Amino acid sequence: MRGSRSLLIAVLVVMVGSAAPPALAAQDGTLTIGVHVTLVSRWLDPAETEALITPFMVLYALHDALVKPMPAGITTPSLAESWTVSKDGTTYEFVLRKGARFHNGDPVTAEDVKFSFERYRGSGAGILKEKVKDVQVAAANRVRFVLKEPWQDFMSFYGTSATGAGWIVPKKYIEKVGEDGFKKAPVGAGPYKFVSFTPGIELVVEAFPDYWRKAPQVKRIVMRSIPDEATRAAAVKTGQVDLAYLFGGAIAGDLRVTPGIKVVAPLLYGIYWLDFVNQWDPKSPWHDQRVRMAAGLAIDRQALNQAEMLGLGRLTGSFVPPSFDFALHLEPPPYDPKRAKQLMVEAGYPNGFDAGDLTPLPPYASLAEAVGGYLQAIGIRSRVRAMERAAFLSAWREKKLTGLVIGATGAAGNAAARLEPFFTKGGTYAYGTLPEIDDLFQRQAKETDRKQREAQLHQIQKIVADRVLVTPLFQQGFIWGVGPRVTESGAGLIQGFPYAAPFEDLKLK
């Protein structure tokens, strides 16, 4: 395993070293981004969007949505210049923006909006299609979504990064080239056009000068997969990449004191948590709430924050980001290993037990090692299982992970949109559910009184916390390294968003 890791690092060093020299990159207007994960082809297609923020790293470049999170707010008009809601709350009508075009020159029409929604199969597709009765093309530039009944969360699911359902693809082009052809050469309506994609290696896009919002200032963007953190940091220092994502601990500290390198850390919507996926099995030790509570008390979150994020994250006891609509403020569990050991004895595990795999969302292996160490101190033994991100996401979605999972999501929305994929029946990543949560979730979705909805959503969040269905770890401060050529990196321009965006606002010297 160690030999394979060394070989991987060597290959990455050669790959980074073979990139265009910084001077040449500056001359041809190329911005190179060192990406912390392995790029996969499904992120090129909005229809495949997971209930995570990762795909939007690519979507914001190639594609556009009717409404999306932007610097002006979480639901900013984009391909739709406006929308209205009927008095009874069952019809949403969008007016499309004049002059918005796909990269092949075709105008963005209401037919494309209808087609994109019907084609969508990513996270949230089930609940959206359950609630929407019909999508009607009222005119070339007007489209109506008719709901079966009033649903207050329609825009939270459709108009934010909670799902990719509102991101529009060209109907005529896909019907012409087919699904496979679209994956090989996607056409979008975003600020950058597709040039090339080498799975697991890099994505190259070039500016689309006719983008409706503004012509991008950077001519070409290269997203290069560099999963190894040390190699990524070296690439920033040498100028082989202009900015890179995700640094922690010692490496982030070293970058911060490197001349010419700026360290930035947007505070994300991303909440990280420890999930006890085996708790739904009555034979598992995790079925006992006292064991789950013990795990939460055994973890020193303040130390994790300092080690992983230089203290730039935020501790929380809630699964829902505090800035979200209907979020319930909850204090994080205290660090109390003594009480944790008492709970283990009360649950019948005075000598602990073997918990099996501890699988983190890649590439957070160091976080998993630290969490595993805290659990080991109260007798819970685990083995960190490292996976490539695409494989992890598939296994997580297909309910194939066992033991312990460190999960995270930075998708936008509100409390309902954040809870749905993880704690409700049919949720993309829900390994089990509680009847009382499902009942409350269905009731709040139909509730038109805001105070009643808030009370119901607060009750769900309290059940999640009181029953210790997961134990939150922190709200992430996502550390970048930014090189001297970059005058606008996009860090933090969109509240809660981890990556460079809006792409059309990025600037080089």
C-alpha positions as CSV (number, residue, x, y, z in Angstrom):
1,M,0.0,0.0,0.0
2,R,2.8,2.4,0.9
3,G,4.6,1.6,-2.3
4,S,1.5,2.3,-4.3
5,R,1.1,5.6,-2.5
6,S,4.7,6.6,-3.3
7,L,4.2,5.6,-7.0
8,L,1.1,7.8,-7.1
9,I,2.9,10.8,-5.7
10,A,5.8,10.3,-8.1
11,V,3.3,10.2,-11.1
12,L,1.6,13.3,-9.8
13,V,4.9,15.2,-9.4
14,V,5.8,14.3,-13.0
15,M,2.3,15.3,-14.2
16,V,2.4,18.7,-12.4
17,G,6.0,19.3,-13.5
18,S,5.0,18.7,-17.2
19,A,2.5,21.5,-17.1
20,A,3.0,24.7,-19.0
21,P,5.6,27.0,-17.4
22,P,4.0,29.8,-15.3
23,A,5.3,32.5,-17.8
24,L,3.7,30.7,-20.7
25,A,0.4,30.2,-18.8
26,A,0.4,33.9,-18.0
27,Q,1.0,34.8,-21.6
28,D,-1.9,32.7,-23.0
29,G,-4.3,33.7,-20.2
30,T,-4.6,30.3,-18.6
31,L,-5.6,29.9,-15.0
32,T,-4.7,26.4,-13.6
33,I,-6.5,25.1,-10.5
34,G,-5.1,22.2,-8.4
35,V,-8.2,20.1,-7.5
36,H,-8.1,17.9,-4.4
37,V,-10.3,15.1,-5.8
38,T,-10.3,12.9,-8.8
39,L,-12.4,14.5,-11.6
40,V,-15.1,12.2,-13.0
41,S,-17.2,12.5,-16.1
42,R,-20.6,12.5,-14.4
43,W,-19.8,16.0,-13.0
44,L,-20.0,17.3,-16.6
45,D,-23.7,16.5,-16.7
46,P,-26.2,18.3,-14.4
47,A,-28.6,15.4,-14.6
48,E,-26.2,13.3,-12.5
49,T,-25.8,15.8,-9.6
50,E,-25.2,14.3,-6.2
51,A,-26.5,15.8,-2.9
52,L,-23.1,17.3,-2.4
53,I,-21.4,20.5,-3.5
54,T,-18.5,18.8,-5.4
55,P,-20.1,18.6,-8.9
56,F,-20.8,22.4,-8.8
57,M,-17.1,22.9,-9.0
58,V,-17.5,22.0,-12.7
59,L,-21.2,23.0,-13.2
60,Y,-20.5,26.7,-12.5
61,A,-18.0,26.7,-15.4
62,L,-19.8,24.8,-18.1
63,H,-23.5,25.2,-17.3
64,D,-26.1,27.6,-16.0
65,A,-29.3,27.4,-14.1
66,L,-32.6,29.2,-14.1
67,V,-31.8,30.3,-10.5
68,K,-28.7,29.6,-8.5
69,P,-26.6,30.8,-5.6
70,M,-24.5,33.8,-6.6
71,P,-22.9,36.8,-4.8
72,A,-26.3,38.5,-4.7
73,G,-28.0,35.7,-2.8
74,I,-28.8,32.0,-2.5
75,T,-31.6,32.2,-5.2
76,T,-30.3,34.7,-7.8
77,P,-32.0,34.9,-11.2
78,S,-29.7,33.6,-13.9
79,L,-31.1,32.0,-17.1
80,A,-34.5,33.1,-15.7
81,E,-34.7,36.9,-15.4
82,S,-37.7,36.6,-13.1
83,W,-40.3,34.2,-11.7
84,T,-43.7,34.5,-10.1
85,V,-45.8,32.2,-7.8
86,S,-49.5,31.8,-8.1
87,K,-51.7,32.9,-5.2
88,D,-52.5,29.3,-4.3
89,G,-48.8,28.4,-4.3
90,T,-49.1,25.6,-6.9
91,T,-47.7,27.3,-10.0
92,Y,-44.2,28.8,-10.6
93,E,-43.7,30.6,-13.8
94,F,-40.3,31.6,-15.1
95,V,-39.5,34.2,-17.7
96,L,-36.2,33.3,-19.6
97,R,-33.5,35.8,-20.1
98,K,-33.3,37.3,-23.6
99,G,-30.1,36.5,-25.4
100,A,-29.1,33.5,-23.3
101,R,-27.5,30.9,-25.5
102,F,-25.8,27.6,-25.4
103,H,-22.2,27.2,-26.5
104,N,-23.3,25.9,-29.9
105,G,-25.3,29.1,-30.5
106,D,-28.8,27.7,-29.9
107,P,-31.0,29.9,-27.7
108,V,-32.0,28.7,-24.2
109,T,-35.8,28.0,-24.5
110,A,-38.6,26.7,-22.3
111,E,-38.4,23.4,-24.1
112,D,-34.8,23.0,-22.8
113,V,-36.0,23.7,-19.3
114,K,-38.8,21.1,-19.5
115,F,-36.4,18.6,-21.1
116,S,-33.7,19.2,-18.4
117,F,-36.2,18.6,-15.6
118,E,-37.7,15.5,-17.0
119,R,-34.2,14.1,-17.8
120,Y,-32.9,14.9,-14.3
121,R,-32.0,11.8,-12.2
122,G,-29.7,13.1,-9.6
123,S,-30.2,13.7,-5.9
124,G,-33.6,15.1,-5.0
125,A,-35.2,13.8,-8.3
126,G,-37.6,11.7,-6.4
127,I,-39.1,14.4,-4.2
128,L,-39.2,16.9,-7.0
129,K,-41.0,14.6,-9.4
130,E,-43.3,13.5,-6.7
131,K,-44.3,17.1,-6.0
132,V,-44.4,18.5,-9.6
133,K,-47.5,17.5,-11.6
134,D,-46.6,19.1,-14.9
135,V,-44.0,21.3,-16.7
136,Q,-45.7,23.5,-19.2
137,V,-44.2,25.4,-22.1
138,A,-46.2,28.6,-22.1
139,A,-44.0,30.3,-24.8
140,A,-40.5,30.0,-26.1
141,N,-39.3,32.2,-23.2
142,R,-41.8,31.1,-20.5
143,V,-42.2,27.9,-18.6
144,R,-44.5,26.9,-15.8
145,F,-44.0,24.3,-13.1
146,V,-47.4,23.1,-11.8
147,L,-47.3,21.4,-8.4
148,K,-49.8,18.8,-7.2
149,E,-50.2,20.9,-4.0
150,P,-48.5,23.9,-2.4
151,W,-44.9,23.1,-1.5
152,Q,-42.9,25.8,0.2
153,D,-39.6,24.2,-0.5
154,F,-39.8,24.1,-4.3
155,M,-37.3,26.9,-4.8
156,S,-35.0,25.5,-2.1
157,F,-34.7,22.3,-4.0
158,Y,-34.9,23.6,-7.6
159,G,-33.2,27.0,-7.3
160,T,-30.2,26.3,-5.1
161,S,-27.3,23.8,-5.1
162,A,-29.5,21.4,-3.1
163,T,-30.0,19.6,-6.4
164,G,-28.9,20.1,-10.0
165,A,-32.5,20.0,-11.4
166,G,-32.6,23.7,-12.3
167,W,-29.4,23.5,-14.4
168,I,-30.3,23.6,-18.1
169,V,-29.0,21.5,-20.9
170,P,-29.7,21.7,-24.7
171,K,-32.5,19.4,-25.8
172,K,-31.8,19.5,-29.5
173,Y,-28.1,18.8,-29.1
174,I,-28.6,15.9,-26.7
175,E,-31.3,14.4,-29.0
176,K,-28.8,14.7,-31.9
177,V,-25.6,13.3,-30.3
178,G,-27.2,11.0,-27.7
179,E,-26.4,10.6,-24.0
180,D,-23.0,9.1,-24.7
181,G,-22.2,11.9,-27.1
182,F,-23.2,14.5,-24.6
183,K,-20.9,13.0,-21.9
184,K,-18.0,13.1,-24.4
185,A,-18.6,16.6,-25.5
186,P,-21.0,18.5,-23.2
187,V,-22.6,21.7,-24.4
188,G,-23.8,24.1,-21.7
189,A,-24.9,27.7,-21.3
190,G,-22.2,28.7,-18.8
191,P,-19.3,31.1,-19.0
192,Y,-16.9,28.5,-20.3
193,K,-17.0,26.0,-23.2
194,F,-15.8,22.4,-23.0
195,V,-12.4,21.8,-24.6
196,S,-11.2,18.4,-23.3
197,F,-11.5,16.0,-20.4
198,T,-9.1,13.3,-19.3
199,P,-10.9,11.3,-16.5
200,G,-9.0,11.5,-13.3
201,I,-6.4,13.9,-14.7
202,E,-7.8,17.3,-16.0
203,L,-10.6,19.3,-17.4
204,V,-9.9,22.1,-19.9
205,V,-12.4,24.8,-20.7
206,E,-12.2,28.1,-22.6
207,A,-14.1,31.4,-22.2
208,F,-17.5,31.7,-23.9
209,P,-17.4,35.4,-24.9
210,D,-21.2,35.5,-25.5
211,Y,-22.1,34.5,-21.9
212,W,-25.1,36.7,-20.9
213,R,-23.8,38.0,-17.6
214,K,-20.4,39.1,-18.9
215,A,-17.5,37.8,-21.0
216,P,-15.1,36.0,-18.8
217,Q,-11.8,37.7,-18.3
218,V,-9.7,34.6,-18.0
219,K,-9.2,33.0,-21.4
220,R,-8.8,29.4,-20.4
221,I,-9.2,27.4,-17.2
222,V,-7.5,24.0,-16.4
223,M,-8.8,22.0,-13.5
224,R,-6.1,19.4,-12.7
225,S,-6.6,16.5,-10.3
226,I,-3.8,16.5,-7.6
227,P,-5.2,14.3,-4.8
228,D,-2.0,14.3,-2.8
229,E,-1.9,17.3,-0.5
230,A,1.9,17.8,-0.4
231,T,2.1,17.6,-4.2
232,R,-0.7,20.1,-4.5
233,A,1.1,22.5,-2.1
234,A,4.3,22.1,-4.1
235,A,2.5,23.0,-7.3
236,V,1.2,26.2,-5.7
237,K,4.7,27.2,-4.5
238,T,6.3,26.5,-7.9
239,G,3.6,28.3,-9.8
240,Q,2.6,25.2,-11.7
241,V,-1.0,25.9,-10.5
242,D,-2.4,29.3,-9.7
243,L,-4.6,28.2,-6.9
244,A,-5.3,24.9,-5.2
245,Y,-8.0,23.6,-2.9
246,L,-8.0,22.0,0.6
247,F,-5.0,22.2,2.8
248,G,-4.9,21.4,6.5
249,G,-2.7,21.6,9.5
250,A,1.0,21.9,9.0
251,I,0.8,22.3,5.2
252,A,-1.7,25.1,5.4
253,G,0.5,26.8,8.0
254,D,3.6,26.4,5.8
255,L,1.7,28.0,2.8
256,R,0.7,30.9,5.0
257,V,4.3,31.9,5.6
258,T,5.4,31.3,2.0
259,P,6.3,34.6,0.2
260,G,3.8,35.3,-2.6
261,I,1.2,32.7,-1.5
262,K,-2.0,33.8,0.1
263,V,-4.1,31.5,2.2
264,V,-7.9,32.0,2.2
265,A,-10.5,30.0,3.9
266,P,-14.2,30.5,3.0
267,L,-16.6,29.3,5.7
268,L,-18.7,26.7,4.0
269,Y,-22.2,25.4,4.3
270,G,-20.3,22.1,4.7
271,I,-21.1,20.3,7.9
272,Y,-18.9,17.2,8.7
273,W,-20.3,14.4,10.8
274,L,-19.7,10.9,12.0
275,D,-22.4,8.6,10.8
276,F,-23.2,5.3,12.4
277,V,-24.5,3.5,9.4
278,N,-24.9,0.1,11.2
279,Q,-27.2,1.6,13.9
280,W,-30.2,0.3,12.0
281,D,-29.1,-3.3,12.6
282,P,-30.4,-4.4,16.1
283,K,-27.4,-6.7,16.4
284,S,-24.9,-3.9,16.0
285,P,-23.4,-2.1,19.1
286,W,-24.3,1.2,17.3
287,H,-27.9,0.3,17.7
288,D,-27.6,1.4,21.3
289,Q,-28.0,5.1,21.6
290,R,-25.6,5.2,24.6
291,V,-22.8,3.9,22.4
292,R,-23.4,6.6,19.8
293,M,-23.5,9.2,22.5
294,A,-20.2,8.0,23.9
295,A,-18.6,8.4,20.5
296,G,-19.8,12.0,20.3
297,L,-18.4,12.8,23.8
298,A,-15.1,11.1,23.0
299,I,-14.1,13.6,20.2
300,D,-12.3,16.8,20.9
301,R,-13.8,19.0,18.2
302,Q,-11.7,22.1,19.1
303,A,-8.5,20.1,18.6
304,L,-9.9,18.8,15.3
305,N,-10.7,22.4,14.2
306,Q,-7.2,23.5,15.0
307,A,-5.4,20.6,13.4
308,E,-7.5,20.3,10.3
309,M,-8.3,24.0,9.6
310,L,-5.9,26.2,11.6
311,G,-9.0,27.0,13.8
312,L,-10.8,28.6,10.9
313,G,-13.8,26.3,11.0
314,R,-16.8,26.6,13.4
315,L,-17.9,24.0,16.0
316,T,-21.6,23.0,15.9
317,G,-23.9,20.5,17.3
318,S,-26.3,20.8,14.4
319,F,-26.6,18.9,11.1
320,V,-27.9,22.1,9.4
321,P,-25.7,25.2,8.9
322,P,-26.8,28.0,11.2
323,S,-27.4,30.5,8.3
324,F,-30.0,28.2,6.7
325,D,-33.7,29.0,6.9
326,F,-35.3,27.0,9.7
327,A,-32.0,26.0,11.2
328,L,-32.0,25.0,14.9
329,H,-29.1,26.2,16.9
330,L,-27.5,23.4,18.9
331,E,-24.3,23.4,21.0
332,P,-21.7,20.8,20.1
333,P,-21.3,17.9,22.5
334,P,-18.7,18.6,25.1
335,Y,-15.4,16.7,25.1
336,D,-15.9,14.4,28.0
337,P,-14.0,11.1,27.6
338,K,-14.8,10.1,31.2
339,R,-18.5,10.2,30.6
340,A,-18.0,8.5,27.3
341,K,-16.3,5.5,29.1
342,Q,-19.2,5.4,31.6
343,L,-21.7,5.1,28.8
344,M,-19.7,2.3,27.2
345,V,-19.9,0.4,30.5
346,E,-23.6,1.1,30.9
347,A,-24.2,-0.2,27.4
348,G,-22.4,-3.4,28.1
349,Y,-19.1,-2.7,26.4
350,P,-16.6,-2.1,29.2
351,N,-13.8,-3.4,27.0
352,G,-15.0,-1.7,23.9
353,F,-15.6,-3.5,20.6
354,D,-14.3,-3.7,17.0
355,A,-16.2,-1.2,14.9
356,G,-14.8,-2.3,11.6
357,D,-14.2,0.3,8.9
358,L,-14.0,4.0,9.4
359,T,-14.5,5.4,5.9
360,P,-14.1,9.2,5.4
361,L,-15.3,11.3,2.5
362,P,-12.1,11.5,0.5
363,P,-9.6,13.0,0.9
364,Y,-10.1,13.5,4.6
365,A,-8.0,10.6,5.8
366,S,-6.2,12.7,8.5
367,L,-9.5,13.7,10.0
368,A,-10.5,10.0,10.1
369,E,-7.2,9.0,11.7
370,A,-7.8,11.7,14.4
371,V,-11.4,10.6,15.0
372,G,-10.4,7.0,15.1
373,G,-7.8,7.9,17.8
374,Y,-10.4,9.5,20.0
375,L,-12.7,6.5,19.6
376,Q,-9.8,4.1,20.4
377,A,-9.3,5.9,23.7
378,I,-12.7,4.7,24.9
379,G,-12.3,1.2,23.4
380,I,-13.9,1.6,20.0
381,R,-11.4,0.1,17.6
382,S,-11.7,0.9,13.9
383,R,-9.6,0.8,10.7
384,V,-9.5,3.8,8.4
385,R,-10.5,2.8,4.9
386,A,-9.3,5.2,2.2
387,M,-11.3,5.3,-1.0
388,E,-11.2,7.3,-4.2
389,R,-14.0,9.9,-4.1
390,A,-16.1,8.7,-7.0
391,A,-16.0,5.2,-5.7
392,F,-16.9,6.4,-2.2
393,L,-19.9,8.4,-3.4
394,S,-21.2,5.5,-5.4
395,A,-20.8,3.1,-2.4
396,W,-22.4,5.7,-0.1
397,R,-25.3,6.2,-2.4
398,E,-25.8,2.5,-3.0
399,K,-25.8,1.8,0.8
400,K,-22.7,-0.4,0.6
401,L,-20.6,1.3,3.3
402,T,-20.5,-0.4,6.8
403,G,-19.1,0.5,10.2
404,L,-18.5,4.3,10.5
405,V,-18.6,6.9,7.8
406,I,-17.4,10.5,8.0
407,G,-19.8,12.3,5.7
408,A,-20.2,15.9,4.6
409,T,-22.2,18.1,2.2
410,G,-21.8,21.7,1.3
411,A,-25.0,22.0,-0.8
412,A,-27.2,25.0,-0.3
413,G,-30.9,25.2,0.4
414,N,-32.7,25.3,3.7
415,A,-33.1,22.9,6.6
416,A,-35.6,20.7,4.8
417,A,-33.3,20.4,1.7
418,R,-30.4,19.5,4.0
419,L,-32.3,16.9,5.9
420,E,-34.1,15.1,3.1
421,P,-31.2,13.1,1.5
422,F,-29.9,11.8,4.8
423,F,-32.8,11.2,7.2
424,T,-36.0,10.6,5.2
425,K,-37.5,7.5,3.5
426,G,-36.0,7.3,0.0
427,G,-33.2,9.8,0.8
428,T,-30.2,9.3,-1.4
429,Y,-27.8,8.6,1.6
430,A,-30.3,7.4,4.2
431,Y,-29.4,4.0,5.5
432,G,-32.5,3.9,7.7
433,T,-35.2,6.3,8.9
434,L,-37.4,6.9,12.0
435,P,-41.2,7.0,11.4
436,E,-41.5,10.1,13.5
437,I,-39.1,12.0,11.2
438,D,-40.8,10.8,8.0
439,D,-44.1,11.9,9.4
440,L,-42.9,15.3,10.5
441,F,-41.1,15.8,7.1
442,Q,-44.2,15.0,5.1
443,R,-46.3,17.4,7.4
444,Q,-43.8,20.3,7.1
445,A,-43.7,20.0,3.3
446,K,-47.5,20.7,3.2
447,E,-47.5,23.3,6.0
448,T,-48.2,26.9,4.8
449,D,-47.9,28.5,8.2
450,R,-44.2,29.5,8.6
451,K,-44.1,29.2,12.3
452,Q,-45.6,25.7,12.2
453,R,-43.1,24.6,9.6
454,E,-40.3,26.0,11.6
455,A,-41.5,24.1,14.7
456,Q,-41.7,20.9,12.8
457,L,-38.3,21.3,11.2
458,H,-36.8,22.2,14.5
459,Q,-38.4,19.1,16.0
460,I,-36.7,16.9,13.3
461,Q,-33.3,18.5,14.0
462,K,-33.8,17.9,17.7
463,I,-34.7,14.2,17.1
464,V,-31.5,13.8,15.0
465,A,-29.5,15.3,17.8
466,D,-31.2,13.7,20.8
467,R,-31.2,10.2,19.2
468,V,-27.6,10.8,18.0
469,L,-28.4,9.6,14.5
470,V,-25.1,11.3,13.6
471,T,-22.6,13.3,15.6
472,P,-21.6,16.6,13.9
473,L,-17.9,17.4,13.9
474,F,-17.6,21.0,12.6
475,Q,-18.6,23.5,9.9
476,Q,-15.7,23.6,7.6
477,G,-13.3,26.4,6.9
478,F,-12.0,25.4,3.4
479,I,-8.4,26.4,3.0
480,W,-7.0,27.4,-0.4
481,G,-3.5,28.3,-1.4
482,V,-3.5,31.2,-4.0
483,G,-0.5,32.2,-6.1
484,P,0.7,35.7,-7.0
485,R,-0.7,35.7,-10.6
486,V,-4.3,35.7,-9.3
487,T,-6.0,39.0,-8.6
488,E,-9.5,37.6,-8.1
489,S,-9.7,34.0,-7.1
490,G,-13.5,33.9,-6.4
491,A,-12.9,32.7,-2.8
492,G,-16.0,33.5,-0.8
493,L,-17.8,35.5,-3.5
494,I,-20.7,33.1,-3.2
495,Q,-21.6,32.6,0.4
496,G,-20.9,29.1,1.7
497,F,-19.5,27.9,-1.7
498,P,-16.1,26.1,-1.5
499,Y,-14.7,26.7,-5.0
500,A,-13.7,29.4,-7.4
501,A,-16.9,31.1,-8.7
502,P,-18.4,32.9,-10.4
503,F,-15.9,31.9,-13.1
504,E,-16.6,34.9,-15.2
505,D,-15.4,37.1,-12.3
506,L,-12.0,35.5,-12.0
507,K,-9.0,37.7,-12.9
508,L,-5.3,37.2,-13.5
509,K,-2.5,39.8,-13.5
